[in-house]
Amino acid sequence: MPSKQKASDPVTHLLGGAVSGFCACVFVQPLDLIKTRLQQQQQAHLAFIKEGGRAGLTIAPLESTIWKTVFGIIKEGSVLSLWRGTVPTIVRNVPGAAMYFTVLNESRTLLARRKINGMERTDVHSSSSALPKLSNTENLIAGGASRAAIGFVMMPATVIKVRYESNLYNYKSMSGAFTSIFRTEGLRGLWAGFGATAMRDAPLAGLYVLFYEQCKVRLGEIKATSEVFSNVSTPTIHMVSGVAAGFLSTTLTHPFDMLKTRMQLKPAEYKNVLQGARKVLLVRDRLLVLFGPPVLTIFFLNRY
């Protein structure tokens, strides 16, 4: 009779999420900064097209590339300028990742122990992971609800982080940023862009958990039935599954990430998701703006 795997301790997920969140902040903050700047530059480019059209201009300036953006950031100070906004990112992501992984594990455990879709679940934990074994629907619910809840709690830190990374604001400290936003925009300013954030985070996290679990299962089956991949290690399967899940879920939800950034940088211009999307799509031939650049988002997808 196979032995049952012991359920993981919530403290383990809390500490593991905090450590992983901190490491991700330090290593991939430059990519986060570049992504914010590129989205900001796209916003300025669209404004030029709109104003230039009124003035009779037909040629828009060339948009910045990743490398031009990198060199531009370095010119602002030094290579260390690529880590601008690291402190607010750590303040947001370390507790955010810790809470997310804890809530996610507890949510999945709760769902696994309940009667879902008329079925009593007896196989609470999978054989290859301490995480509960769930159906596709349960993975979507657990991942999406956990991410949306934690995203709401950490929203003020998210707004400050994005504005720190932008060069539109000249905040000297987090307390100064908090005070400035509260005085000029009120409490609403600290939750600017939450609608777009929730519309990105909930499906992103749900889809990520779904794709990740499905990739692990499919790759495990390939390993078991193929002599070529029989020596592939379990950590490798998990890594490949994570990359594939990150790419798919990020690409599908990236339009909301772009709208979120714009609503947080310029809340007076981008007041809600529908108005923001309409503002972008009204500009001729700009549909692909909603999907670029999604690649940079993938590298820090799992910070929580």
N, C-alpha and C positions, 0 to 999 in steps of 0.2 A: 504494500500500500504506500503510495507516494507521500512523503512528508509535506506538511503544509508550511509555506513560507511565512515567517513572522512579519506582521505588518510593521512598516517603518515608523520610527518615532518622529512625531511632528517637529521636535527640536532639531533633529537631523536635517529636515527640509528647511527649517528656519536658518540654521547656520550655513548649510550648503548654498542656499539661495543668496545669503548675504555675501559670502566669499566669492561666489561666481559673479554676482553683480558688481562687486568691487573690481575684480580682475578685468571684467569686460569694459568697465568704465575707463580704466587706465589704458588698456591696449587699443580700444577702438574709438576713443573720443575724437581723434582726428577725422575719422570717416563720418562721424555724426556731425561734426562741425562743417565739413565739406558739403554734406547733404543739405544742411540748413541754408548754407550760403548759395548753393545752386538753385534751391527752390526760391530763395529770395531774389536772385538774379533773374529767374524766369518771370517772377512777378513784375520786376522793373521793366523787363523786355516787353511784356504784354502791355504795360502802361505806355511805353514808347510807341508801340504799334497803334494804340488807340488815339493818342494825341497826335502822332504823325499823320494818321489818316485824316484827321480833321484839318491839318495844315497842308494837305495835298502831297505828303511824302509817300513814296511807294517802296523805299528800301529801308529795312530795319538794320541796326547794327548787329554784328555777329554775336551770338550768345557765347558765354564763357564755357570753356571745357573744364574737365576735372583738373587738368594740370595747370591751366591758367588760374583757376581758383586757388590751388595749392600755393603757387608762387605769389599770388596776391596776398594771401594770408601771411606768408613768411615775411613779405615786405613790410607788413604792419609792425613787425618787431623782430622776431627771430623764429627759428624752428619751433621753439616752445609755444609760439602763438597758435600752433595747431592743436594745442591742449587747452585753448580758451574755453571756459565753461565747464572744466572738469569738476570743480568743487560742487556747483549745483547739480551736476549730473550724478555725482556720488551721493549727494543728499537725497536725490530722487530715486536712484536705482538700487542702492544697497538695501534700504528698508523695503523698497518696492519689490525687489526680487525675492527677498526673504519672505515677505507676506504672501506674494503670489504663489510661490512653490508650496508654502504651508497650506494656504487656502485651497489650492488645486488638489493637493493630496487628500485633504480632508473631504473635499467635495466629491472626489472620485470614490473614496472609501464609502461615503454615505450613499452615493448612487449605487455602488456595487452591492450594498447590503439591503437595498430596498427592492421591492417588486417593480421592475421596469418593463413596460410594454407587456404586462401579463405574465412575465416569466420570473420564477424564483431563481436567483443567482446563487450557486453553491461554489463556483470557482472564483472566489473573491480576488485572488492574486494570480497573476500570470507566472509562468515558470521561469521567465527570463528577466523579471523585473519586480522590484518591491512595490511598484505602483499597481493599483487594482486593475483587473482586466474588465474592460467595458466595451459596449457596442459603439458603433459609429455615432449614433445619436447622443449617447451618454458622454462621449469624448467631446463632442461639439458643445454640449450644454456646460460641462464642467470647465472646459478651457475658456469659453466665452464669458460665462458669468464671473469666474474668478478674475479674469483680466479686467473686465469692465468695473467691478467693485473696487479693485486696488487702484485702477486708473483714476477713479473719482477721488479717492482719498489723497492721492499723490498729485492731483492736478495743479495746485499752486506751484509746486516745485517744478512741474513740467513747463509751465508758462515762463517761469524765471529762467529755466535752463535754455529754452529756445531763444529768448531775448538776449541772454548772455552770449550765445553763439552768433547771433546776428550782429552786424555792425551798425544797425539802426539806433541802438541804445548804448548809452555810455554809463552803465551801472558800475559803481566802485565796489559794492559789496552786496551780498544776498539780502541783508537787512535793509539796505538802501533801495534795492530793487523792489522788495516787498512793500516798503513804505510808499514808494513812488507809485506803484500800480494801485495800491489801496486808496491813495489820496486822489488820483486822477480818474480811476475807473471804478472804484468801489470793490466790493466783494465779487461782483460779476466779472471783473477783470482778471481775478485770480483763477477763474474757471473758464476763461475765454477758450473757445474751440473744443469744449468738452463733447459737444454733439458729434463733431467729426472724429474726435479721438475715440469715443465709444463705438462709433460706426466702423472705425478701423480696428481697434483693439479687440473687441468681442469676436467678430468673425475671424480675425487674424489668429488669435490664440486658439479658438475652437478648431479652425482649419489646420493649424499647425499640429495640435495634439492628434487630430484625426489622421493627417497625412503621415505623421511620425510613426504612429502605431501601425498603420497599414504598411508602410515601407519596411518596418522591422519584421512584420509577419511575412511579407513577400520575399524579402531577402533571406530570411531564415529558411523558408521553403526551398529557395534556390540553393542555399548552402547544403541542405539536407539531401537534395536530389542530384546535385551536380558534382562530379569529381573535380572539375576545374576550380570551383569555389569552396571546396570542402574544408580548406585550411584557413579560410577567412575568419578572423577573430571576432568575438562579440562586440568589443569596443569599436571596431571598424564598421560593423553593421550599424551601430548606433550613430556613429559620426556621419556616415553616408545618408542615413535616414534623416538626420537633423538638417543636413545641407539641402536635401531634396525637399523636405517639408518647408524649410525656410524660404526657398526660392518660389515654390508654388503659392504659399499663403501670402507672402509679401507682394508678389506681382498682382494677385487678385485684389488686394486691399490697398494698394499704394495710392490710388486717387484720393482716398480719405486722409492719408498721411500728408499729401501735398496741401489739401484744403485746411487741415489742422494747423500746419505751420503758418499759412497765410492769415488765418483767423487769429492766431496768437501774436503775430508780428504787427498786424494792422487790423485790429478789431473794429475800427470805425468804418473801414472799407469793406471788410468781409464779415457781415453781421451774423450769418447763419450758413448752414451747409448748402441749402438750395440756392440762396442768393450768391454765395461764393462760386458754386459750380456754374451757375448761369453767367456770372461775370467772366469766368475763364472761357467757357465754350462760345460766348458771343464773338470772341475774336476769331477771325477767319483762319482755318487750317490749324487750330491749336488743340485739337482733341488729344493728341499724343502727350501734351503737357501733363495731363492727368496721370500718365503712367511713367513719367521720368523724373529723376533717375532712381528706379526701384532697386538697382543692384546694391547701392551703398547701404540701403536699409537692412539688407539680409545679414550683413556682418554683425550688427548689434541687435538683431531681432530678439535674441533670448535673454537680454538683460533683465526683462521680466515680462 
